[in-house]
Amino acid sequence: MLQLLSLTLAYDDTRFFGSVMFTDPTHPDDNPAAVLVDHTDEPPWFRLTNVDPDGQDRSVPAMVEAERIMRFLLRYTPERIGRTPADFPQP
């Protein structure tokens, strides 16, 4: 299980970028997993890139958690990127 270490997002009027970092409490001496976040113009309105070139698969735990966090944030603050709640339907 990963723990959130850092979440940084920068917004302008309609775009955002940032990063999400996680630590693994079972391996505290390992380097933290980091995922870069960038705005896109179509759903889901963000793109994730793992800084580990071998970790680009969407099923990698850091990618799964970063996606979950971004969907949560954008569902509750869509106006920050020029969207409405309708752009983020509930599952």
Secondary structure, DSSP 8 states (H G I E B T S, - for coil): --EEEEEEEEE-SS-EEEEEEEE-TTSTTS--EEEEEEE-SSTTSEEEEESSGGG-STTSHHHHHHHHHHHHHHHH-GGGGT--GGGS---
